[in-house]
Amino acid sequence: MNKVLDTGVNNVRNVSRYIFGQNCLAKLAEILSTHCTGPTGHTVYFVDSYFRENGSLIDRLPIEESDQVVFVSTVDEPTTDLIDTMCAQILSERSTMPRAIVGVGGGITLDTAKAISNLIGNGGRAEDYQGWDLLSKPGVYKVGIPTISGTGAEATRTCVMTNPRTGAKLGMNSDFTVFDQLLLDPDLSATVPRDQYFYTGMDAYIHCFEALRGSHRNVIGDAMSIQALDLCRQVFKSDQMMSDVNRANLMVASYLGGCAIATSYVGVVHPFSAGLSVVLGLHHGIANCIALMALSEFYKEEHDQLHAFADQQEIDVPKDICANLSEDAFENLYKATIVHEKPLTNALGADFHNILTREKVKQIFSRM
């Protein structure tokens, strides 16, 4: 283990306000009326496209005639070009600027809402702000309402997207990205497909053990990570991982994990997961699980724990997804992985390039 280093994140910003509990979604109208008191303007709702045809969630939102509703496809993870296009379309459809943005869904939808808020407040293109602390001012007031637990997108200071020109999967990592208000209603995750619930929930588990195993640490972040890991173990060792209690526990773990990772960095799993997302189009949660299955030399205990969780919950983590890939594909996987210098330095030290050579990275991906 490398010497524990300061993360450089010394003045931490968390979500300003949150409400946790069943049916807290009903508080949204009051929150918007309290914080958005100007004479003009409207609210833009970004809603996971799942809810266009499934359930009555859309009917529970306090949508007014002047508001905009954008259904966010989660087939593919967001790109910088998509964010630019969506932002331009939203601004062109109304003569007034939005007074608030509300994101309702999983990590893709929440990140989209955060990114659009940032762009409206700062101008320019999404790719201009991929990196650390490149935003110069706050965006539009934004409310996050997660409908699945694990990504921590509701709590983090970033919103992740892929740049199709550079191939980099990076976020707008800034204090200005943090949501102003959260509504954490565990009832909203009741309709999540079981395997997706598992894969996404494991993201919280992976966030936290990578932070704890790294060399850049924060004592408060450590405490949050330890608590989140304990909650994840309770959920995934349970005979009913989607019970009311466990859905509530996983939502808390997701929030704590998001807060924790805002004070530290991830490790080896997330860069390899990003490679799978950029090159093969896999979603983040399942890509994390596939990556961890091949990284036992770095995280033996956590690798074995994932196997145990998957067996307990009868979840099949995909195998052989990198079988028969071309040399060009492996080269692209290498480039999309090694670009993540901060987490790899956190996990392996400044000489990580000497550990993760091209041949070594190819060997690891070949096990997936």
N, C-alpha and C positions, 0 to 999 in steps of 0.2 A: 504494500500500500504506500502510495506517495504521501509526503507530508501534507497535512490538511491545510489548505489555503483559503484565504478570504475570497469570496465569490466576486467581490466588487459591487455587489448589490447590498448597499448599506442602509439605504433609506427606503424601506419597502412599502409599496402601495398595494393594499388589498381592495377588494370590492367595498364600496362605500357603505352599502346597506344590503341586507338580505332578509328574507322571510322564509322560514322553513316550516312545512307542515301540510297535512292533507287539505286540499281545496284552497290553498293560499292563492291560487290563480285568480280567485274572486277579488283579490285586492288590487288587481292591475288597473282598473278604471280609476280608483281613488289615487293611486300612485301617479298616474299620468296627469290627472287633473291638478294634483298638488305641485308637481315639478314642471309642468308645461303650461304656464299661465299666460303666455303671450296672446295678443289679439289675433294673430295669424299663424299659419303653419299647420301641419298635419303630422300624423304618425305613419311611419312605414313599418309594416309587419313583414318579417322574413319568416316563413313557415315551412317546415319540412314537407316536401311534396307528398309524403306518406299520408298526411292528414287532409289532402284534397279529396280523397275518396274514402278514407277510413276514420270512423269515429266521429264524434260531435265536437271535437276540440275547437274547431274554427268558429263554431256557434257560441262558444264561451268567451271569445275575445271581444272586448268592447270596441269593435270597429265602427267608426263613424263614416258618413257618406264621403267626406273629403279625404279619407285615409287611403293609402295604397297597400295592397297585399301582394307580396311576391312569393310564389311557391318555389322553394329551392330544391333542385334535383340533387339527390345524393348518390346517383349512379357513379359519378366520378368526383374526385376531390377537386376543390376550387383551384383555378389558375389565375395568374395575375391578369391575363386578358379578359377572363370572364368577369372578374371584379370590376375592371375598367368599364366593360360594356354595361353591366348592371347599373353601375353608378350613373353613367351618362343617361341611360334610359329613365331612371328614377327622376333625375333632375329635369329632364325634358318634358315630363308628363304633368308637371305642376308649375304654376307661376310663383309659388312661395317655396321657401326652403323647409325641409322637414324640421319639426320641433322635437321629435323623438324617433328612435328606432327600437323596435322590439324583435328579438330573435327567439323563435320557438322551435326547438328541435334538438338534434345532436350536435356533435362537434363541427360538422361541415356548416350547418345552418348558423350556429353561434359565431363561428369564425367569419362567415360571410357578413353577418350583421356588424361585427366589430370592424371589419375592413372597410365597409361602406361608410360607417360613421367616421372613421379616420380620414378617408378620401374627401368626404364632403367638408370636413373641417380644415384640411390641409392643402387640397388641390393636388394637381399632378397625377401621376400614374401609380398603380399599386406597386410596381417593381421599384419605384423610387424609394420605398420605405421598407424593403426587405432587408432586415438586419437589426442592429441594436441601437435604439434611441435616436432614430432618424426623424421622427415626427416632432414638429415644433410647437404644436398647440392641440388642445382637446378637439375632439370631434363632436358630433351631435349626441345629446343625452341618450343613453342606451340602456335597455333592460334585457336581461338574459333569463330565459325560461327553458331549462334543459328538460328533455323528454326521454333521455337515456343517460346512464351514469358511467363515468370512467375516464373520459378524455380530459376532464379538468378544464375544458375550454370556458366554462362558466366563471372560472376563477383566475385564469392565467393572464399575463400581460402580453400575450402574443396572439396572432391569428395567422395560421399557417396556410400557405398556398405555393403552388409550383409555377415557376417561370418557364414557359415552354421554349424560350430561346436559350436559356443557360442550363436548363435541366435542374436548377437548384430548387429544393423544397425548403423554403425558409419563411419565417413569419415577420410581421411588423411587431418587433419586440420592444415595447415601450410602456411606460406608466399610463400613457393616454389611451392605450388599448383596453384597459381594464373596464369591465362593466360598471356602471353607476349604481345599478340595482339588480338584485337577483330575486326570483321567486322559485324556491326549491320545493316542488310539490311531488312527493314520491308516487302519488297516484298516476302521474302522467307517464310513468315507465311501465305500467302494467301490461301494455299491448306490445311491448318490444319482443320480437322473435327470440326464442331461448338461446340459440347459438350466438346471435348478435349481442345479446345481453352479456354473455360470457366473454366474448372477444373484447368488447368495449370496456367491460369492467376490469379486465386484466390490464388495461392501459394504466389505470390508477395504481395497481400493484407494481407494475414495471417502472412507472415514474418514480415511485418512492424508494424501491430498493436500489435503483440506479443512483439516485441522489445520495443515499446513505453509503453506498459503496465507492463514491467518488472522492476526489481530493479537494474539491471546492465545496465547503460545507457552511451551513448556517444553523446555529443552535436551535432557533425557533422552528426553522424548516425541518430539522431533524425530528423534533417532537411531533410535528404534524405528520411527517412520513411514518413514524413508528405507530401512531394511532391509526392512520389510514391502512397500514399493512395489517394490523390486528383486525380491523373491521372487514377487510377483504378476505382474510382467512376464515372468519366466522361465516361469511356469505358462501364462499366456494367449498367449504367443508360441510355445509348444511345439506340435509336431504331435500330441502325446499328452498333453493337459492333465490327464487322469485316470490317468496312470501311477502306479505306487507312489511314485516319487520326487516327482512333482508333487503328489500328494495329501498327502504329508508336508510339502512346502514350503508348500502353501496352509494347512495346519493351523498351522504356525509363524507364517505371515503373519497369520492371523486372531487368534492369541493376542497377537502383538506389536502389531497394530492396536488391539485392545481395551485393552491396557495404555497405549498412546500416547494414545488419546482420553480416557482417564481423567484425563490431565494437561492436557487442552486442551478445545476445543469443535469441533464440526463447522462447516459453513458453509452455503452457499445450497442445496445439493442436498438435504440431509436435511429441512429445513422443507417444501420442495415435495413431497418424497417422502411426508412425513407427511400432507400435504393429500390426496394420492392415496389413501393408506391409509384415512384417516378418512372421506372423502366417497365414494370409489369402491370401497373394500374391497380394494385391491390389496396384496399382500404386500410386505414392506419391500425385499427384494433387487431384485425386478423393478421396483418403483416407483422405486428409486434410479436404475436404468439408464434408465428412461423420462424421468425428470426431467433427468438429465445430458444426454440427447440434445437437450433444449430450452434448455440453459443455456450455450451456447457463448460468449455475450458475457461471461460471468463466468469460465469455465474452458475457454478455447479449446483449449489443448494436451491437456487431459484428455478433453475431448469428442471430439477427433480420435482419441485413443488408444483410447477405448471403441469407436468405429467400427472401428478396425483390429483390435482384439481380437475383436469380434463377427464380422467378415469372416473372420478367421483360423480361428475355431472354428465357423463356419457357424451362428451363433446369430441368430435374428431378434428384435430388440427390438420389441415391439408399437408400432404407430403409430395415430394418429387416435382415441385412446381418449377424448379430450375433444371430439370432433366432435359438434356438435348438442346440446351441453349447454344447459340453461336458464340464465337469468340468476341464478336462485336457487342453482343448483349452483355457478356461478362465484363467487358471493358466499360460499358455504360453503367453497369451496376457498381463497379469500382469507383468511377468518377462521382456518381450520385451519393455514395457512402462517405468517401474520404473528404468531401467538401465540408463536412460538419466538424470543424476543428475544435470548437469549444467543448462539446460533449466528449469527443474522443480524447482531448487533452485531460479533461476531468477524470476520465476512466483510466487512461493508460499513460498519461504524462506527455510532455512536450515532444518526445521522440516516437509518438504513436505511428508515424509513417514507417519507421523501421520495424515495427511489430506487424502492422497491417500492410504488408507489401501487396503488390498486385496478385501474386501467386497465392498468398495467404487468403486474401479476400475472395478470390475465385474458389479456393478450397472450401471456405465457409459457405458461400452461396451454393456450391455443389451439393452440400449436405441438406439443403432445404427442399 
